[in-house]
């Protein structure tokens, strides 16, 4: 590989890592420093490992290596991301433990998951069977988003919610099964509006 091409790849990788760390700093008030996050955040470790595994997955002869890497990552971090999943930029998993992201899941940019979230399937068929999640979505602790459904941009999903139907952009989804509502007035932060739902704390 020519040196210029290698240097370009390394620069892109470093930029991506910096984006991830900056995103984590902005979302984790417990983070003491960037160094603290880099060394101690299982969510970041899981996403970085996923990005390597996903690259390996693109080459058929390296798929076994991709699966081995994802299995090792699950053992170390408690986060299981299939290397075939598609995940955008500045993705962050807070705490990490218990997160599962299936093979046909698609996740947009600036998405945040808390621990215990499942982006899972409801079919055994070898088709698109996992959710598609838009940009700037927050998914609370223990939520289950199941099936080949669409979660729009700027959606907030409450803790322990079970989502089995499409969620339109800008909506708030809470409960089992999840019910959809919207901020009460124009300009209300949907993340703040999320916490008006008592079911979040059950």
C-alpha distance (Angstrom), angle and dihedral (degrees) to the residues before:
residue distance angle dihedral
X1 . . .
X2 3.82 . .
X3 3.81 113.9 .
X4 3.83 93.7 -121.3
X5 3.80 91.0 54.8
X6 3.79 92.4 47.7
X7 3.81 91.1 48.5
X8 3.81 90.4 51.0
X9 3.81 91.2 52.3
X10 3.79 92.1 48.8
X11 3.81 91.2 48.9
X12 3.81 91.1 51.4
X13 3.80 91.1 48.6
X14 3.81 92.3 49.7
X15 3.82 91.2 48.1
X16 3.81 90.4 50.9
X17 3.82 91.8 50.5
X18 3.81 90.8 49.5
X19 3.81 90.3 50.7
X20 3.79 90.7 51.3
X21 3.80 92.7 48.8
X22 3.82 93.1 46.6
X23 3.80 89.5 49.6
X24 3.80 91.2 49.9
X25 3.82 92.2 48.7
X26 3.80 89.6 52.8
X27 3.81 92.3 50.9
X28 3.79 103.8 37.3
X29 3.82 114.4 67.5
X30 3.81 89.9 -177.8
X31 3.80 92.9 62.6
X32 3.79 110.1 112.6
X33 3.80 95.3 -165.1
X34 3.78 144.0 -27.8
X35 3.78 89.2 -91.6
X36 3.80 89.8 53.6
X37 3.80 90.6 53.7
X38 3.79 95.3 44.6
X39 3.81 91.4 52.1
X40 3.80 101.2 35.9
X41 3.81 112.2 26.4
X42 3.82 111.2 103.1
X43 3.79 88.9 -171.9
X44 3.79 91.3 60.1
X45 3.80 92.2 42.9
X46 3.80 89.6 52.2
X47 3.80 95.1 50.2
X48 3.81 93.0 46.4
X49 3.78 91.0 50.2
X50 3.82 89.5 46.8
X51 3.80 91.1 53.9
X52 3.81 90.6 55.1
X53 3.81 92.0 44.9
X54 3.81 91.0 48.5
X55 3.81 90.5 54.5
X56 3.80 89.9 50.4
X57 3.81 90.3 48.2
X58 3.81 90.3 61.1
X59 3.82 88.8 69.2
X60 3.82 112.0 66.1
X61 3.79 94.8 -146.9
X62 3.83 90.6 53.8
X63 3.82 97.3 50.5
X64 3.82 92.8 99.3
X65 3.81 89.2 54.3
X66 3.81 90.1 49.0
X67 3.79 90.9 53.3
X68 3.80 92.2 47.4
X69 3.80 90.2 51.5
X70 3.82 92.3 49.5
X71 3.82 90.6 48.7
X72 3.81 91.8 50.5
X73 3.81 90.0 47.8
X74 3.80 91.0 52.3
X75 3.81 89.8 52.6
X76 3.81 92.4 50.7
X77 3.83 101.9 37.9
X78 3.81 106.0 21.8
X79 3.82 88.6 -124.3
X80 3.80 119.8 119.6
X81 3.80 115.8 -162.5
X82 3.78 117.7 166.7
X83 3.82 108.8 -131.0
X84 3.82 90.5 -130.1
X85 3.82 92.3 62.7
X86 3.80 117.7 105.2
X87 3.81 116.2 -130.4
X88 3.80 127.7 177.9
X89 3.78 134.2 -142.4
X90 3.81 128.8 -58.8
X91 3.80 93.1 16.9
X92 3.80 114.8 168.8
X93 3.79 133.9 -171.7
X94 3.80 113.1 -165.8
X95 3.84 113.3 -145.1
X96 3.79 89.8 -11.4
X97 3.79 103.6 -149.6
X98 3.80 116.2 134.7
X99 3.81 99.3 8.3
X100 3.82 114.5 145.1
X101 3.82 123.7 -172.6
X102 3.80 116.8 -176.9
X103 3.79 130.0 -135.7
X104 3.81 98.9 -100.3
X105 3.81 96.3 39.7
X106 3.80 116.9 125.0
X107 3.79 119.9 -160.0
X108 3.80 125.9 -172.9
X109 3.79 132.1 -144.7
X110 3.82 126.6 -61.9
X111 3.80 94.4 16.1
X112 3.80 121.5 157.0
X113 3.80 126.3 -160.1
X114 3.78 127.6 -174.3
X115 3.80 123.9 -148.4
X116 3.78 121.4 -66.7
X117 3.82 95.8 27.9
X118 3.80 118.5 146.9
X119 3.79 124.8 -160.5
X120 3.78 92.7 -171.9
X121 3.77 144.7 159.7
X122 3.79 135.2 -112.7
X123 3.80 98.0 -161.4
X124 3.78 136.6 67.3
X125 3.82 92.1 -152.7
X126 3.79 118.3 110.0
X127 3.79 94.1 -115.1
X128 3.80 136.4 100.3
X129 3.81 97.9 -55.5
X130 3.81 106.3 152.5
X131 3.82 131.6 75.1
X132 3.77 129.2 -83.9
X133 3.82 109.5 -139.6
X134 3.80 121.2 -163.2
X135 3.80 130.6 -142.1
X136 3.82 125.9 -63.1
X137 3.80 94.3 14.0
X138 3.81 122.8 155.0
X139 3.81 119.0 -157.7
X140 3.79 117.7 -167.1
X141 3.78 130.6 -135.0
X142 3.79 116.1 -63.7
X143 3.80 96.0 3.2
X144 3.80 118.3 152.1
X145 3.79 118.8 -150.6
X146 3.78 106.3 -174.8
X147 3.78 135.4 -173.0
X148 3.81 134.8 8.8
X149 3.78 93.0 -49.1
X150 3.80 130.1 142.9
X151 3.79 121.3 -119.1
X152 3.80 108.8 -167.6
X153 3.80 129.9 -138.2
X154 3.82 120.6 -71.8
X155 3.81 93.6 15.7
X156 3.81 121.6 154.7
X157 3.83 117.0 -153.4
X158 3.80 117.5 -165.9
X159 3.78 128.3 -129.1
X160 3.81 115.9 -78.0
X161 3.80 92.4 5.1
X162 3.81 119.5 148.8
X163 3.80 112.4 -143.3
X164 3.82 118.5 -168.5
X165 3.82 100.6 151.3
X166 3.80 134.3 59.7
X167 3.80 116.4 -79.1
X168 3.82 115.4 -150.1
X169 3.79 121.7 -131.7
X170 3.79 116.6 -80.5
X171 3.81 94.0 18.5
X172 3.79 132.1 129.7
X173 3.81 118.0 -135.9
X174 3.81 123.1 -165.2
X175 3.78 137.9 158.2
X176 3.81 141.2 31.8
X177 2.94 105.5 -44.0
X178 3.79 92.8 16.8
X179 3.78 117.8 -110.9
X180 3.78 120.2 -152.8
X181 3.79 124.8 -130.1
X182 3.80 137.0 153.0
X183 3.80 137.1 -130.8
X184 3.81 109.2 -75.1
X185 3.78 96.1 -123.9
X186 3.78 138.8 19.9
X187 3.76 112.7 -84.2
X188 3.79 96.0 21.4
X189 3.79 110.9 139.9
X190 3.83 105.2 -113.2
X191 3.81 90.2 -145.9
X192 3.82 90.6 57.5
X193 3.81 90.9 42.9
X194 3.78 88.4 55.7
X195 3.80 91.3 69.5
X196 3.79 93.9 60.0
X197 3.81 87.4 78.4
X198 3.86 111.5 91.7
X199 3.82 91.3 -159.8
X200 3.79 88.3 72.8
X201 3.77 91.3 73.5
X202 3.83 99.1 47.7
